[in-house]
Amino acid sequence: MMKTKPQKIELLAPAKDLETGIAAINCGADAVYIGAGSFGAREAAANSVAHIGRLADYAHLYHAKVYVTLNTLLFDNELQQAEELIRQAWDAGADAMIIQDMGILEMDLPPIPLFASTQVDNRTPEKVRFLEEAGFSRVILARELSLEKIRKIRAATTVQLEAFVHGALCVSYSGQCYMSYALGGRSGNRGRCAQPCRKRYDLEDSAGNVLAKSRYLLSLKDMDRSGMLEDMLKAGISSFKIEGRLKDLPYVVNNVSWYRQKLDALLSGKECRKASSGSVSFDFKPDPRKTFNRGYTEYGLTGERKGITSPHTPKAMGEAISSVKSAGKEYFILEEENDLIPGDGICFLDGSGELRGTAVNVREADKVWPRRMDHIVPGILIFRNYNHRFSAILANVPCRRTIDISTAISGSTDGLEVRVTDEDGITAEASLEGPLEVARDVEQSEANMRKQISKLGDTVFNCSVIEFRMKEYPFVPVSLLNGLRRRAVEALINERRVKYKREEASIIKNSFPYPEKSLTYEGNVLNGKAGDFYTRHGAQVTEAAAESGLHMKGRKLMTTFHCLRYETGMCVKKGNKGNVAEPLYLVDEEGRRFRLGFDCKECVMQIYME
């Protein structure tokens, strides 16, 4: 019976820059994704090709990977620059490109694997199967998919499946949001979203009745699926992705460490194993509540939609601490014991539901003196949205990643040889030529060799086993032993780099049919090459992408898993239509109106420009 290799399971971390990317690798990420200088879906998170190369060189030492994001729509006059950037990223050591624009598949590319961004709107078995046939090595699934839908996609395809497990949520299906572009020309599909979903709205019916007043009705909580990793693994996910290319280093360190520990508890090593080398020791206790979050939701994996919104604020509230027991003129006392300290940021919802915030100035016994006491009264719940002590710990990246090695020392007075073998079976040697003096004390000689050869604190290695194969024990000065160790380590590092081979993939053009026969602006076709791609696959482009200059009045701006009918207790499928005049509208602070549509069969909400 042939033995099957364990499936590689990947923890994928965000990196806004080189420093954050290295920190993510040190905390146990199997791969990181990072924006290049142009065309990433986070305009504010761009990096030079040189920095991408340095990150790849560091990651590859652990056999971890670096993916470059080029996941925006491209104009015709940008295609050549994009093609050059892909080639430069490949030459610098990138392992894959995450893309949205199908025009890229018509380019003359190096053999770099392509991943279909979640911006491609990957939510059906038919779409994912098409992308696999078109040449993609991986498909990043829509965040809104349930476990059942993921299982159906897995059953219909063999392509690698990646899914988000943590971080901020866009209310619209990715790639299908045109609101920011419609309101101010800043397109999310071009990496410049103005986040209108994080603003206040009224909910009205067509008779002018106000159903909800001045609330963040489209603002979602953040995702946390750390309790459902095993379910996702069994459903077919092999890459678990943390969102956050705009997030700071403490956020990345905390959450990568949290998910590394969670995944390690699931990976048996027989059926599945982590996708890179090494193990991580942590000098702190990770806790996602202690860094940026808007509250958490698993976001529909089980099909449940309740409690996914953050209607009172789009900002981070952090971790709940305690309710206020009593309040003086300049201080307050909390109901429960707590560890608030000067420098902590705190926030709370006042009596009218408005978010308020301040900072702790002084802490004495059970009394807390904030910078301001405005609106702090007994009964309100205090949150800590900035943990001063925890953030200071994270800034120093309190984790160490090492690769286990075993060492064999053999020789005699004629010379020594050190052979090191790492956990991946990669070996290297270094030798010391004699003649050497005979050791007067064999036990002391062996102890000295063991001590000096295992001194690997400033390297990426940890010596777990030392085996002696000596004909006779020589006396070897410490300086010579240290030099021998350094040469062996350097040889092993070089050998690991030589042994690391990037996966290669080539796009073989074909005419596998696209699941739809025609594409409107929602097909996001912005350049001629993308048009050629869809034509080759049997789909007619009837309308260019919104960013081509379309007037968006009367058009659909969003399709959302979040449903305001459901959220306000008026779900038709549950028989709770309510006494309201159809249709319903969102009204923003500038008085602009957006009509709501409801596809109850698909269980989605649509937002239209009035």
Buried (B, 14 or more C-beta within 10 A) or exposed (E): EEEEEBEBBBBBBBBBBBBBBBBBBBBBBBBBBBBBBBBBBBBEBBBBBEBBBBBBEBBBBBBBBBBBBBBBBBBEEBBEEBBEBBBBBBEBBBBBBBBBBBBBBBBEBBEBBBBBBBBBBBBBBBBBBBBBBBBBBBBBBBBBBBBEBBBBBBEEBEBBBBBBBBBBBBBBBBBBBBBBBBBEEBBBBBBBBBBBBBBBBBBBBEEEEEBBEBBBBBBBBBBBBBEBBEBBBEBBBBBBBBBBBBBBBBBBBBBBBBBBBBBBEEBEEEEBBBBBBBBBEBEBEBBBBBBBBBBBBBBBBEEEBEEBBBBBBBBBBBBEBBBBEEBEEEBBBBBEEBEBBEBBBBBBBEEEEEBBBBBBBEBEEEBBBBEEBEBBBEEBBBBBBBBBEBBEBBEEBBBBBBBBBBBBBBBBBEBBBBBBBBBBEBBBBBBBEEEBEEBEEEEEBBEBBBEBBBBBEEBBBBBEEBEBEBEEBBBBEEEEBEBBBBBBBEBBBEBBEEEBEBEEBEBEEEEBEBBBEEBBBBBBBBBEBBBBBBEBBEBEBEBBBBBEEBEBEEBBBBBBBBBBBBBBEBBEEEEEEEEBEEEBBBBBEEEBEBBBEBEEEEBBBBBBBE
